[in-house]
Amino acid sequence: MDCGPHYFLTLLTWMLPRVKNEGYFIIDQGATYWPNFCAIELALPLLNEGKIPDIMIDMIDNKIHFKRLLEDFKFSVQHILKAETDNNLQDSFSVIKIEKNNIGYRMI
C-alpha cells in the first residue's frame, strides 16, 4: 500500500530539508487507517523533541543536518474525517504542518 506509514515517513524525510518557513504534508487515510494514525501520533512527538524515529534513520544521508532541522522546525497535525459515499471511498486525511520554531507552535 503506497499510503502506508513507511511511504509517508520516507516522503517526510525527503521533504523536511526543502521546507523554508512552513509547509503542509497531506496523508491519505491518516485518521482512519490505523497504521498511519499510529505512525503519525508516535513520530511527531519524537520529531518535536528533536529525536529521529528509528524507521527514518536509514533514510537520512546527513543525520547531523537533519537533527539541526529538527531544532528549527515544529510539527503539528490535524486529522480530517469525511463522510464516505459510494463514489468516494476516501474517508479521511491528515494534514501535518511543518513550521519554523520561531514563528510559534500553533495548530492548523
C-alpha positions in Angstrom: 0.0 0.0 0.0 1.6 3.3 -1.1 -0.2 5.4 1.5 1.3 3.4 4.4 3.5 4.7 7.2 6.8 3.8 5.6 5.9 5.6 2.4 4.9 8.9 4.1 7.8 8.8 6.5 10.1 8.5 3.6 8.5 11.5 1.9 8.6 13.5 5.1 12.3 12.7 5.4 12.8 13.9 1.8 10.6 17.0 2.3 11.9 18.5 5.5 15.2 19.7 4.1 13.3 21.5 1.4 10.9 23.5 3.7 11.8 27.2 4.0 9.5 28.6 6.7 6.5 26.3 6.7 4.9 23.5 4.7 1.9 21.2 4.8 2.0 17.4 4.2 -1.3 15.6 3.5 -1.6 12.0 4.3 -4.3 9.9 2.7 -6.3 8.0 5.3 -4.2 9.3 8.0 -7.0 9.5 10.5 -8.8 6.2 9.8 -6.1 3.8 8.6 -4.7 2.6 11.9 -1.1 2.1 10.9 -0.9 5.7 9.5 -2.7 7.1 12.5 -0.3 5.4 15.0 2.8 6.3 13.0 1.7 10.0 12.9 0.9 10.1 16.6 4.1 8.4 17.6 6.5 10.1 15.1 5.5 13.7 15.5 6.2 14.0 19.3 9.6 12.4 18.7 10.4 14.9 15.9 9.2 17.8 18.2 11.7 16.6 20.8 14.5 16.6 18.2 14.6 12.8 18.0 14.7 10.9 14.8 12.3 7.8 14.8 14.3 4.6 14.1 12.4 3.9 10.9 13.7 7.2 9.4 17.4 6.9 10.5 18.5 4.8 7.5 16.7 7.1 5.1 18.7 10.1 6.1 22.0 10.8 4.4 23.2 13.7 6.6 22.0 12.9 10.1 23.7 16.0 11.7 22.0 18.4 9.2 18.6 16.6 9.8 19.0 16.9 13.6 19.6 20.7 13.1 16.5 20.9 11.1 14.5 19.3 13.9 15.7 22.1 16.2 14.5 24.7 13.7 11.0 23.2 13.0 7.9 22.1 14.9 5.3 19.7 13.7 1.5 19.6 14.3 -1.3 17.5 12.9 -4.9 18.0 12.1 -7.0 14.8 11.3 -9.9 15.4 9.0 -12.8 12.9 8.8 -15.1 12.9 5.8 -18.4 11.3 5.1 -17.9 8.2 2.9 -20.1 8.0 -0.2 -20.5 5.3 -2.9 -18.4 7.4 -5.3 -15.7 8.3 -2.9 -14.1 5.8 -0.5 -11.7 8.5 0.8 -12.9 8.8 4.3 -10.1 10.8 5.9 -6.8 12.5 5.6 -4.3 14.1 8.0 -2.5 17.4 7.5 0.9 17.7 9.0 2.0 21.3 9.4 5.8 21.9 9.5 6.7 25.4 10.6 9.7 27.3 11.8 10.1 27.1 15.6 10.5 30.9 15.8 7.0 31.5 14.3 5.4 29.8 17.2 3.8 26.4 17.7 0.1 26.5 16.7 -2.4 24.1 15.4 -3.7 24.5 11.8 
